[in-house]
Amino acid sequence: MFRRALVALGVAGAIAAALRARGTGGVPPQSGGWRELSGPDLR
C-alpha cells in the first residue's frame, strides 16, 4: 500500500511538472487589456 501511494504521488508530480513546463514561455499580449468606458457615472 505504501508503494502504491508513492507511485501515485510520483505520477501526479510528473504530470504537474509536464503541465508547468508546457505552459511556460511565450510573449504576453501587447494589445488589449483594460480600457475606460464612456457613459454616465453611476456613483
C-alpha positions, 0 to 999 in steps of 0.5 A: 500500500505504501508503494502504491501511494508513492507511485501515485504521488510520483505520477501526479508530480510528473504530470504537474511538472509536464503541465508547468513546463508546457505552459511556460514561455511565450510573449504576453499580449501587447494589445488589449487589456483594460480600457475606460468606458464612456457613459454616465457615472453611476456613483 
